[in-house]
Amino acid sequence: MLCLGDAIANPKPFRKLAETDMTDGIEAVTRSVLALALDAASLRQQAIATNIANANAIGYVPQRVSFEEQLLEARRGMAQNGRTDAFALSQVRPRIEAVVDSQGAPMPVQLDMEAADMARNAVQYQALVKGLSRHFSILSMAAGDGRK
């Protein structure tokens, strides 16, 4: 049997799904997007390293990571639905794709472009890690009632 003290001490189980806090949804989306972006950056670093390592290999098909386009589509879908939730991001997954021309032939690896992409990706990864660190810092502060 439930008593009033239990309901006051732990009110969340008594809420309906539609009544969940907006901050819960924002928290889930923030965490999901940061995790996906970190996964994409890590996969992109691997693809670029593979491209550089195989630049002179005959028949090698360069790789690239497909992520930003998918994220943009998910964002458009969320805007059309008028809501933001982590479920909308469930279809977004960083994927490796072959880099080919319009006839399906492998594009040549351009080492200078790969090196520039690797540097840009490293900076983006560092920014994502810093953003995730700040996000967890804010959550920690909120959990500690603003105390350090």
ZIURDA-V470568 format. One record per backbone hydrogen bond with DSSP energy under -1.0 kcal/mol. NH is the residue of the N-H (numbers start at 1). CO is the residue of the C=O. If there is no record, write none. Layout:
# ZIURDA-V470568
nh->NH co->CO
nh->NH co->CO
This chain:
# ZIURDA-V470568
nh->7 co->3
nh->8 co->4
nh->9 co->5
nh->10 co->6
nh->14 co->11
nh->15 co->12
nh->19 co->16
nh->20 co->17
nh->25 co->21
nh->26 co->22
nh->27 co->23
nh->28 co->24
nh->29 co->25
nh->30 co->26
nh->31 co->27
nh->32 co->28
nh->33 co->29
nh->34 co->30
nh->35 co->31
nh->36 co->32
nh->37 co->33
nh->38 co->34
nh->39 co->35
nh->40 co->36
nh->41 co->37
nh->42 co->38
nh->43 co->39
nh->44 co->40
nh->45 co->41
nh->46 co->42
nh->47 co->43
nh->48 co->44
nh->49 co->45
nh->50 co->46
nh->51 co->47
nh->52 co->48
nh->53 co->49
nh->54 co->50
nh->55 co->52
nh->57 co->54
nh->60 co->57
nh->64 co->97
nh->66 co->95
nh->71 co->67
nh->72 co->68
nh->73 co->69
nh->74 co->70
nh->75 co->71
nh->76 co->72
nh->77 co->73
nh->78 co->74
nh->79 co->75
nh->80 co->76
nh->81 co->77
nh->82 co->78
nh->83 co->78
nh->90 co->87
nh->92 co->89
nh->95 co->66
nh->97 co->64
nh->99 co->62
nh->101 co->105
nh->104 co->101
nh->107 co->99
nh->114 co->110
nh->115 co->111
nh->116 co->112
nh->117 co->113
nh->118 co->114
nh->119 co->115
nh->120 co->116
nh->121 co->117
nh->122 co->118
nh->123 co->119
nh->124 co->120
nh->125 co->121
nh->126 co->122
nh->127 co->123
nh->128 co->124
nh->129 co->125
nh->130 co->126
nh->131 co->127
nh->132 co->128
nh->133 co->129
nh->134 co->130
nh->135 co->131
nh->136 co->132
nh->137 co->133
nh->138 co->134
nh->139 co->135
nh->140 co->136
nh->141 co->137
nh->142 co->138
nh->143 co->139
nh->144 co->140
nh->145 co->142
nh->146 co->141
nh->147 co->144
